[in-house]
């Protein structure tokens, strides 16, 4: 590890010397096990928000919002943590719905449950894995008939712990037109969303896991080519990347297992 660090330093400093860039030595730290950068703690085991524990503690003591402005402020703070929370948009959907212009602010039991769940999620922040770009990635996608959001998780097998680790998370709320799609199209949209978001990691070795069986046939003559033009565009886009679709039963949620079994 030390030898690699020395080699990396030589390469970086060599580039600086070649292009005549000057740096302030007081702002540099060498041979340290971890470093804090833009609020993130980066170490050899991954990226975490330990440096932002004060923000997380602030969320835990946040009182119930009494109006749209207070809710907007609260969600603005929570948004900082969204890349560390699986299905963030799903969790916050009841709350963000209250921010719509034509929606009256009524704090329901559903909103209270979402408020508490969001606090719990932030209290259990996960550790994001620093990936090896030379090894294959897995992409897990999810969409629900009842929910109005889609979510994806980019993961990679960590040889050190012999298990899957979360590299990155993302989710978004479906727009009104997308909410009317049949579940098969929502699931396919989740795949497209995940692939586009993590495009730099996706290649022919990437396996995409979905709990919708119809996506297994993506890329074959009997697959999802039939349907609206948008489905054909999505299929052509995904087929060009030669990704490997995989079916996974909803009961075998590997993403949830990986989140709960992260290394200490």
ABEGO torsion letter per residue (X at the ends): XAAAAAAAAAAAAAAAAAAGBBBBAAABBBGBABBBBGGBBBBAAEBBAAAAAAAAAAAAABBBBABAAAAAAAAAAAAAAAAABBGAAAAAAAAAAAABAABBBBBBAAAAAAAAAAAAAAAABBBBBBBBAABBBBBBBBBBAABABBBBBBBBBBAAAGBBBBABBBBBBBBAAAAABBAAAAAAAAAAAAAAAAAAABBAABBBBBABAAAAABGBAABAABEBAAAAAAAAAAAAAGBBBBBBBAABBAAAAAAAABBX
